[in-house]
Amino acid sequence: MKCTEISRIFYSKFVFRIKTAAASCSFLCCLVLIFILPKTAGAQESLFVTYTHHMEETGSLEISTKAVSGFPNGANTFLGNALEFEYGTKAWWTSEFYLDTQTTVGESSVFTGWRVENRFRTMMKEHWINPVLYVEFEDINGADKSLLEVVGHDGRSDFLERNNRSERKREIETRLILSSNFKGWNLSENLISEKNLSGEEWEFGYALGISRPLSLLATPNPCGICRENFSLGAELYGGLGTRHNFGLPDTSHYFAPVLSFKTFRGPTFMVSPSIGLNDNSHRVLLRFGVAYEIGQVFSRFSRR
């Protein structure tokens, strides 16, 4: 074997270990920040896959982790995770950065890539329907299992092979988010389109969500476990095929109840079992997450 090939192999392994270590450190930093930073307002998270028209407060940073565990027949159990940093750039503009990792039993734990996302609210006043435009660029590999959305003909069969880090996916994802508030309820519809920049055709999907706090009246005194700190919701999401094969055949779909609990001026905890609705879907996906919001993050640190 030539020296140049040996150098290239060692370099590739070195870069991979650095990326994996960086993702692990980022996850640990997220947990540390959640529990040592000064207590601020709780995060506004209420659903996993479906976006609402609610934007991050200007100047505030939300740190969260969204994990999903799957148990596919004929393949190993996996845990995918997306570590998210969401910043309120403007009242009408929210930006997010993700680091994706995953662990598969009997295989490996790997860093799978990163994503940059921006959401733009088109009308600032509250309307019966509030449209939001969403665009995301992702640079991930074939081992990614974060399942932040389901599009095209994504399904259970995609998880039967072993981790493949050699497949590179540079993709653009867009969404039209339509969201409404009424009598304490939020109802949101997401129309999703995604394209691999290597030349593959557009893929489509959807996500529908509804959620509501258990109580709309806040307790006058500080309260750790109160009804207003709990939210219940449900999501329905799945694929809609591709540009040349649009429709429901050979697609996967899920129904998922969601429970979130916002601690008093602390992190928000979420859990959601997703139930597969057809043979192309995983039987069960278990989603869970933690989110923490730091109000006026740069002003806070500049005062120290």
N, C-alpha and C positions, 0 to 999 in steps of 0.2 A: 504493500500500500504506500502510495506516495506521501511525502511529508505534507503537501498541500491538502490532501484529503484528510489526513489525521488532524491537521489544524482546524479544518472546517468542521469536523465532527466534534472536537473538543469545544470549539467556539459555540456551536449550536446547543450543546448540552449546557454550557455555561450560561448562555442567554436564557434558555428555558428555566434553569434553576433560579436565575435572578427574577424572572417574571413570576414564577410560582411563589417565591419568597415575598415579593412585593405585594402580591394579592393577599397572602396570608397575613402580612403585617398590616395591610389596610383594614382587613376584617377585624383584627385585634384592636387596632386603633379606634375603630368605630365603637366597639363595646366599651373601651376605656372612656372615650368621650361621653358616651351615654350616661355613665354612672359618676363621672367626676366633675363634669361641667356644671356651672350654676344652673339651678332650676329655672326653666322658662316655660313659655306656653307649650302645650302638647301639640304634636303633629296632627294634621288634618286627614291622614290616611283613613280610608274606609273600605276600599276594594283593592284587589290585586291586579287584575288584567284590564279592567275598564277604567278609563280616565273620565273625570268630571270637568266642569268649567272652573272649578276652584283653583286659583293660582297661589303659588308661594308668596308670602308677604314680602314686599320690597326690602332688600337688605338682609333677609333672614336666610339661614342655611338649615336644611333638613338632611340629616344623616340617617340612612335606613339600610336594612338588609332584608331582601326578599328571597326566601329559600323555598324550594319545591323538592319533595321526595317522591320517587316513583318506584313501582314494584312490578315491572313488566314480566309477563310469562315468557319463559325461555331466555331471559336475560338477567343480568345482575341488577340488584337494587342500586339506585343512584340518588345523589343529593346535589342538586344544582343551586347555585347562589349568585345573586346580583347585589353587589355593594353599591349603594346609590348616594350621590351627593347632589342635592337639589337646591338651587339658589334663585331667589327672587330678584332678577335683574331689573325689571320694571314692573309696574302694577299689571301691565298687559303681557309681560314676557317672563317666562320661567325657563331656566336652563338646568340640565341635568347631565351628570357624568357617571358612568357605570364601570365597574370592574367585575367581570364574570369569572367564576371558578366552578369546579364540580369535582365530586368524589364518587367513584363507582366501586362497589364492593368487589374485591378480587382482581381489580385492574389498577387504577391509579387515581391520584388527586392532581388536577392540573389547572393551570390558569388558561382560560379559553378565549380571552379577548376583552375588548372595551367598546363602549358605546357613548355617543354624544347626542343629546336630545334637546329640542327646543319646542316650546308650546307658546302660541300667540293667541291671545283672546281678542276677537275682532270687535266686540262691543262691550264697553266697560259697565254700562248700566245693566241692571237685572231685567231680563226679558223672559217671556214664556219659554222660548228656546234660545239657549246661549251657545253660539258656535265658537269652536276653538280649532285652530290649525296646528298640526303636529308634524314635525319632520325629525327623523333620526338617521344618523350614520353609524353603522356598526362594523367593526373589524374583528371578527371572531373566527374560530376554526371549527372543524367538524365534530369536535368533542363537546361543544357547548350544549348544556342541558338546563339552561335557566328557564326556558318555556315562558318568557314574558308575554308571548302572544302565540296564537295558532293560526297559520295561513296555508293557503294552497291545499296540498294533499299531505300535510304533516300528519304523522300518525304513530301508532305504537311500533310499527315495523322499523322506523328510523332508529330505534334504541336497541335493536337486537344485535347489532355488530359491536365489536370492541371499539374503544376510543380511537378516533382517527384525527390526530393533530395536524396531519399533512394537508388536509383539505382546508383551504383558506376561503372565507366568505366575507367579502366586502359588499355590504348591502345598504340600500336606502329604504326606509320605512316611512310611510306617511299615514296620517289618520285625519278623518273629519270627525270631530267630537261634537256631539249635540247633547246638551245637558239642560235639565229643568229642575227647579225647586218648587215644591207645592206642599203646603201643610206639614212642613218638617221632613218630607220625603225628598230624595234626590233620585231622578231617573236619568240615566245617561246611555247614549248609543254611540258606539265607535265603529266607523267603517274603515277598514285597514287595507292598505295595499303595500306590497313589498317587492323589491327587485334586486336580484344579485347583479352587481355591476360587471360581471364576467360575460354578460350577454344573454342570460336566461330570461324567460318571459316573466311578466308581472304575476304575482300571486295575491290572492285576496282572502280576507277574513273579516270577522265581526266580533264584537263584544258588547253585551247588554248588561247593565247593572242597575240595581235599585238598593237604596240604603236609607236608614233612619235611626237617629238616637232613640233610646228607650224613653227618654223624657226630654221635652223641650224647655222645661223650667229648671233653672239652675238653683241648687241649694244655697241659701244665703251664707252659710258657714262653710269653711274648708272641709272637704269630704273626700276620703280616699276611695270608697266603694259606694258610689251613688248611681242611680239609674241614668243620669245624663252623661256619665262617663262611658257607658256601653252603647255600641251601635250594632245593629243587625242589618244584614244585607244579603243579596244573592246575585250571582253572575251566571250568564249563559254565553258561552263563547265557542268559536270553532272556525274551521276553514270553509272557503267558498270556491275552491278550485283555482284555476289559472285563466289567463287571458283567452287561450284557445280551448280550454276545457272547463268553462265556468259552470258552477252548480254544486249540488250536494253529493253526488256519487264519489266514493273513495275519499271522503273527508272525515275528520274526527270532530266530535262535539262534546262539550262538558257542561254540567250544571254544578254550581258551587255555592252553598251557603257560606256566609262570611260573618265572623264575630270579631269585633275590635274592642279593646279596653284602653282608655286613655287615663293614665295615672295622674294624680294631682300635680300639675306643673312638672311632669316627668315624661318618660317614654310612652309611646303607644304600642300595644301588643296586638297582633292580629293572627288569626288562624282560619283556615278554610280547607275542608275536604272537597276535592273536585271529583265528581262521579262521571265516568265515561258513559256516553249515551248510545254508542254503537260499537261494532266489532273492531273498527279501526282505532278506537280510542284506548288509552290506558284504562284499566278497570277503576283505579283510584289514584289520584294525585293528592298529596297532602302539602298544602302551602302554609307557611308561617313566616312572620316578619316582626321586626322591631323598628320603630321610627322615633327620632328625637329631633326636635326643632330648637335651634339657637337663634333667638331674636336679635336682629341688628348685629350680626356677628363681627363685622369689621369695626364698628363703633365700640363694641364691647371690649375687643382686644386692644384697641388704640388707647383706651382709658387706663389700661393697666400699667 
